[in-house]
Amino acid sequence: MRRISILAMFMAIGLISCGGGGGVANNTPLPNSIQDMQLQNIVTGDQAKQQIEELHQKPVTSGESYVGEYKGKNYTAKMYVTTYTGRDSALAALQQMSSMMMNPHDDAMSMGFQHVRKLSKYGDNVYMALKGNRAHYFYVEGKDLYWLDVDPHVAMAAMQQLVGTKASADSTGMM
């Protein structure tokens, strides 16, 4: 009988340590969850930097890069984080990116993004764009530039969680 209870205890500890949510150990600027989506995979180092450079078709920062993949019952998200030498350089990169997306010189630079907007209700340095059936939000916190690729159905609630806004959940987010 004692043997069974010890085995049951180890099984319970094992289940608890797995967390039930399928998350991963996280020692990065990536949040552990976004809405009901749990962080499932983290890419760091050269592999993350390579993924981000492929998206931009050029190097973006000499600092660290992180890519997080999130999954929930109904939705998925992906978050990209690039770390700059300081807040000013992160803000400069954000401004350059948003300006190029809002005022593309040719179709190649817009990369298919539509409805690019500054979201002042979230702060001075938060932007959004739509592409296909996904919402994209990009913003700076400290010296990190964040880019969230998320399903539009949970996009506003995700941004409220991430940037701590008081904006109403029924708002469209466009200005």
C-alpha positions, 0 to 999 in steps of 0.5 A: 500500500505504501508503495502505491501512495509513493508512486501516486505522489511522484505521478502527481508531482510530475503532472504539476511540474508539467504545468498542464498548459504545455508551456516552456521554461522562459528566461527571455523578454517573451511573455509566458502567455498571451490571453489563453495562449501559452508559450509553446516554443522559444527560438533564441540566438542565431536562429532567432536572429536569422528568422527576423532577418529573413522577414526584413530581408536585412539585419535589424540589430546586433543585439539579442533576438527572440521568437515565441510561438503561442498556442491556445484552444482556438488561436495562435500567435507569434511574437518577435523581440529584438533587443537594441543598445538602448531605448532611443535606438529601439524607438528609432527602429520602430519609427523607421519601420512604421514610416516605411509601412505607412508610406511605402515607396513601392509595393515591395516595401509594403510587403502586403500590410494594410491599414497601418496605424499608430494606436495612441490609446496604447501609448506613443509607440504602438502601431498595428497593421493587417496582413491576410487574416492576421493582426500585427502589433509592434511597440517598444518597451525599454530597449526591446522592440516587440512584434506580435502576429495574432488572430484578430479575434483576440488581438485587442484583448492581447494588446490590453494585456501586453501594454497595460492599456485601459482602452475598451475591449470593444474599440476597433483600435484604429484611429 
